[in-house]
Structures are given as structure tokens and as C-alpha cells.
Amino acid sequence: MTTTVMVRTERRGPYVCGIDAAMDVVSGKWKSLILWELDAHGTRRFAELRRGLPGVSDKVLTQQLREMEADGLVSREVFPEVPPRVEYTLTEHGVSLNGALRELGTWGSRRVEALAAVG
């Protein structure tokens, strides 16, 4: 059983503010949804993540997971089996980011309700 955690070092910085630095890590359509899926269901295999995120392609999901692993948000564990089994889990860093994103989700839910009331 092998666990690998890396931290991506390239950044577009310098950052203007904390939101700029945070958005650098969660930029991409699927990253916040991957965080939500792992938070809601715990450790997931690739196919389970794909099923939980309708519309994501294998290529994009792989790319987003690699970036999130490099940013220290997700850990990837490879089991020496045939066929290989790979599981993804939120790291402590990913859990803390998900906590911050919950408030944004609450704001978004209120916005959806307000838009539904108007339309």
C-alpha cells in the first residue's frame, strides 16, 4: 500500500489577495465538485467519482485529480492488485478547504432560491 502526497510549486502569482490564492487551487469546473463528492462519500475509486460527477470526462477527471493531488488536497493510494486499485481521499488540507467552500455553497443555494422566486 503506497500513499503519495505532493505539493504543486508552480503558481501564476504573485497573488493579489487570499481569494486569488484560493481560487488558484480550486480553479476548474470540477475541482469543487470533486471536493464535495469526497467529503460527502469519503474515499472513492476513480469510477465511483466519475459516476458521482455526471458529465465529466475521464481525461478531465484525471487531470483535475492530478492537480488536486499536487496541491495537497487529495491523496491517491495505489494498491498492488491486478487489476490495480486506486483510491482517492481528501487530505487534511482538502477537508479544511471544503469547510471554507461550504459557506460559498450556502450562498449559492440562497441565490438559486432567489432566482427561482423571480423566474
RAUR-V923399 format. One record per pair of residues at least 24 apart in sequence whose C-alpha atoms are under 8 Angstrom apart, sorted by the first residue. I is the first residue (numbers start at 1). J is the second residue. Records with the same first field share a line. If there is no record, write none. Layout:
I->J, J
This chain:
1->77, 78, 79, 80
2->77, 78, 79
3->75, 76, 77, 78
4->75, 76, 77
5->69, 70, 72, 74, 75, 76
6->69, 70, 71, 72
7->69, 70, 71, 72
8->67, 70, 71, 72
25->68, 71
28->64
30->56, 61, 64
31->64, 65, 68
32->101
35->90, 94, 98
36->98
38->88, 89, 90
39->90, 95, 98
42->89, 90
43->87, 88, 89, 90
44->87, 88, 89
45->85, 86, 87, 88
46->86, 87, 88
